[in-house]
């Protein structure tokens, strides 16, 4: 038989219930009911007869945006994390206009209103097109404001027609523009950072051209921020069993006597000069296996006079001979 509660136990039970009620009330009061703002800057570009590339600017929220949903003709087609601001929508009908909107969501499940609708028309499919476009040429990149860069190039050629140009940053696609464009504007770049860009042309059958030549940009430092610390002017030359690198060390308050070399994203070796190597350019030859056709991506960073490591250089990719 259950014993009745003592007076002290009854008092504790009442206090615990009151505390639980207060916590519940506080949690309810703190519940997030504010939806994110609708995404802005939405664009849609047909990349082939069956794909459209959709991009947008980050939405805002009183707490934090946790993801986005892309809609085609009012139906959801892609769910993406908050860090992703572009996607390819695939499996589309050729020679058809497709309309897209984007919504943002937060951790509490609040969903924004639709963005402005954008429409892109996929081109007609080209049967048995297996010929890729030629590569774009004369790629140039210039600063166009804080965190902004402008790329320009000469158009590629194709046996049918070019439907899109894809911009890559260190091997990852970051932007797409229509096939009639010869420039692209990139935003949200970090200050005092080294970037490497290439461009590929694409046709309606999803054939992509070889990469253009690379174009490097080191963004200016932010006002009051630290100067750029990445090595610049990096070149890589391949000979049998060796890769020779040249570069200019970053400008610092003191001499830079040590660099790290990374291959394919992993530390490879430390390059140490016993004395001040001067303002550069400097040279280093790395021995590699004499196996032809091996691809290496190389980056460098300097040990600064205060003992910390600076930023990585723009990467250079080579293939052994």
C-alpha angles and dihedrals in degrees: 000000000000114000119231116254118261120239091258092050091048091051092050091049091052091049092048091050090049091050091049091049091049092050091049091050091048092049091049091049091049094048112127110242098157114108121217120256116265114267115259135203094043115175132177124200125181107234097181141343090288107027137068124190113220123194134176143170122258116273123225131234137178089245112013139305110243101184152340136237122209117210129200116199087346096306123109114250105163136028113197138179121254093258092060115085100169140040144172115243106207139186093050127154114261122242091021135119113238124194122209138190131178131214129194125217136194135212092270092058096254111150127205127231117268118282119237109292119250128191131208125180117217114223123242116277118256113219119233095353105161099152114105122215121259115261122269114254140206094033112187132178126197134174113260101183138312107335092353131112132183120213123195131181144166114260123262124229130236137182090237112015140297113250101182147003117221120207117211128196112201090336098314121106110242105164144016129200132182121277094253093058124099098185141046134197117219121196140184093047116162119246121252092014132132116232132184120200135190131175132215129193120224132196133207092270092057093253109151126204125232115273119280118237113286124263120201130207130179107197119226119261117261116256106279091006128120118277123255111284102184121112111250138205093037116180129177125200123189126215130164106300096351145076119205118204129194126185146148116249118232119269110254140160090264141021120296107221102164137053135178120222119207125194119202090345096310130104111261109169147333117244112209128184115198091216137027105294091205129235093312164177093216129187136217131174119210121200114225133175111283092240114131122228098030114139121218129185110203129197132172136203131183131228104236124222090259090060097253125118118251129220123297119260123243106281125253121206122204136173119217121241 
